[in-house]
Amino acid sequence: MRIFPVYFRVGFYGPKFEELQNKEFIYRLPGETRLGHIQTQLKEKHAKKVGGDLENICILQNVNIDTIDMDPNKLYIQVIDFISSHLPKT
């Protein structure tokens, strides 16, 4: 049985992200990767930007992002399941 890759759209918000601030990326991961797993990995990867305090990293739901009300001392990460049919054909 072939396991197809899964795709996630990941957005980074908050000034502590520096060059990643307000940018979105498509992550292609192995098919068994779950949403909660990638969220945990991203929080751990960027924890140093907030002094290691995971409480200062917020995972956002699939909603429109309004950066005006965001705490500048926190990191905001939005991770959404992404259907591969949205990707351009290469």
N, C-alpha and C positions, 0 to 999 in steps of 0.2 A: 504494500500500500504506500503510495507516494504522499508525503506530507508537503503541502504547499506553504509558501511563506505567508506571513501576515504583515499587514502594513498599519502603522500608526502615524497620525499627524500630531506632531509635538510642537507646542508654542511656548516660548520663554518670555516672561513679562516681569518687569521690575528693573530699576537702575542697577542693582547689584549684579545683574547678568552682563553688564558692560556691553561688549560687541554682539552678544546674543539677544539683547533686549529687543522685544517686539518682533522677533523673527520666528518663522515656522519652518519645520522640516518634516519630510516623510522618512520614517524609519522602516526599513525592511528587515524583519526578524524571522527566525525559524518558526514554523507553524505551531509548535507547542507553546509559544510565548503567550502569556496571559496579560491582560491589561494591568492588573495589580502588580505583577512582577516588574514590568517596565516602569511603572510609577515609583516603586520602591528603589529600583536601580538609579533612576534619575535623581531622586531625592538624595540618596547616598553620594552620588557623584558630585553634586553641587553643594553639599552641606558646608564645605569650607568657606563658601562665600558668605555664610551667615554664622560664622564661628562654631560650626558643627551642631548647631541647634536645629534639629529637624522640625521643631514646632514652628519655626519661622519660614518653612517652605509649605506653601499651600497648593494643593492639587485642585484645579478648576474643573468644573463640569463642562459639558458641551453647550456652552452659552456664548453669546456675544461678549467680547471682552471690553470693559470700560476701565482704562488705566488711570483715570482721574482719581478714583476713590481708593486706589491701592496704596498700602503702606510701603514707603520707599525702603524700609529696613527689612522687608520680606521678599522672598522669591515666589513667583507664581508660575506654575507649570500646568499646561493643559495638554492632556494626552487623550486622543480619541481614536477609536477603531476606524480604520480607513479602508474603504473597499477598493481593491486594486483596479476596478473598472474606471476609477477616476484618474488613473495615471495615463499619460500620453503613450501611445504605442511607439515602440522603438524598432 
